């Protein structure tokens, strides 16, 4: 029974195995730059992101940011690592789904309690080459940091202006309940 179920699963996945990334879209990159959060307490700092395609349809990704809350000595680190699936829906666009482990570390509060929840996120959206030098994406997502910190739906928009096949400037804006987080910086693609 188990072998039959495995064979059926593999047969059902076969049509998707031949898909590739859309033309002009690469899932191999590293980027670093300025990051900021606009909320009740604004913060800014730096961030870095990377992605690596290990199969025509699958990639691993990760990100890290460190921000200091304005007019305080309070700072926080935020990072994520996950896996994504991309399926070509047109010659210039992919349907992208991603799941990730999320970590938020803000040290200790005024009472000495650690503020370091971990959780997960899942997102789905479209990424594509709008022109030879412009790429963009739109994602909808959900993140959950557990019962003590809650969950949230969010939207993410991003773009990259390419100067040549390897170098460009990328930007990303994440809209969540009550705050906006954004990133801008150079990207190296291969």
N, C-alpha and C positions, 0 to 999 in steps of 0.2 A: 504494500500500500504506500509506504513512504517513498519507494523508488518511482512509483507511478506519479505521485504528486510532484516529486522533483522533476521528472521528465516533462510533465505538463507545464510546470512553471517555466522551465527553460525554453520550451517550444513557444510559449506565449510571449516571452521576452525577445525571441529571435528577430522579429521585425524592427524592433527598436535598436538592436545592436549595430545596424548598418548606418545609423544616423551620425552626423558629424556636426561640429560647430559651424555656425553660419559664416559665410565669407566675410573677412574683415574683422572678425571677433576672435580674440585670443583669451584663453583662460590661464595663460602663463605670464605673470607679472609680479613686480614688487613696486611699492610706492611708499612715500613718506611725506609728511607735511604738517600743516597747521590744523588743529582740531578745536572746536568750540561747542559749548552747550549753552543754549538760552532757555532759562527756566526761572523759577522763583529766585534762585541763586545762580548767577551766570558764572561760567568757568571756561578756561581755555588752556591749551597746551599743545602737545604734539601727538601724532599718531603714525602708525605704520600698518600696511596691509600687504598680503601676498596671496597668490593663487598658483596652483600647479596642476595642469591637466595630465593625469596618468593613464587616460583612455580617451578616445575621441568624444565620449559622452559624459565622462566623470572627472571631477576636479576636487582637490582639497583646498581649503582656504583658511586663513587666519588673520587676525587683526589685534592690535594693541593700541591703547591710548592712555596718556597720562595728562590729567588736567588739574589745575589749581583753581579753587573757587575764589572769585574776585574779592579783594579786601579782607582775606582771611589767611590763616596758615594751614587751612584744610585742603588736602588734595586727594585724588582718587585715581585708581588704575582700573581699566576695564579691558578685558580681552575675550576673544572668541576663537574657536577652532571648529571646523566642520567639514562636511562633504556636500558637493553639489552635483546635480544631474542637469545636463543641457541637451535639448532635443530640437533640431532644426525644424522650424515651422514655415520658413521661406528661405530663399537663398541668402537673405541679409538679416534674418532674425531668428533667435532661439527662444524657446520656452525654457525657463530656468527654475529649478526647485532646489532649496538648500535647507539643511538642518545643521544646527551647531550647538556646542556646549558653550555656555556663557559664564563669565566670572566678573564680579564687581567687588573691588576691595577698597574701602575707604578708611581703613585703619580702625581706630577706636573712637567711640562717641565721648561726650563729656563725663559719662558715668563709668567709663572703662570697658564698655561692651564692644566686642568686635562687630564691625559692619562689613561683612564679606560674603554676601549670598552668592550661590551659584545656581544656574538654571539651564534652560535650553531655549532655542528659538527655531522657528520654521518659517520659511518665506517662499513665495512663488511670484514669478513675474516674467517680463519680456525684456530681452537684451538684444540690441542689434546695431548694425552699421548704418547710420543715417546718410552719410556721405563717405567718400574715401578717407576724409580726415576727421570725421565726427562720429562718435559712438555714444549711445545712450541706453538707459534702462529705467524701468519702473517696476517696483516690487511692493507686494503687500505681505505683511508678516505678523507673527504672534510670538511674544516672548513671555516666559514664566520663570520667576525667581523664587517660587515656593510660597507657602501660606503666610509667612511673616512679611513678605515684600510684595506679593501680588503679581498680577500678570497684566499684559497690555497688548493691544493691536497697534500696528504702526504702518506707515507708508515710507518708502525710500525711493528717491529719484537721484540719478547720477548721470554724468557725462564725461567724456574724455575728448579733448582736442589733440589730434596727433600731429606732431611736427615732421615726423618721418616714421618708418615702420617700427622703430624701437622706442622712441621718446615722445612723451606727451604730458599734458597737464590734466589731471582728473579732479573731479569734484563730486561730492556725495552729500545729500541732505536727508536726514531721517526725521520724520514727523511722528511724534508719539503724544499721548495724552499729557498735555501741560508743558512739554518741552520740545525743543528742536535741537538736533545735534548735527553738526556739519563738519566736513573735511575738505581740504584743498591742498594739492601738492603735485610734484612731478611723479610720473610713472615710467618705469622701464618695462617694456614688453618684449618677449621673444617667442 
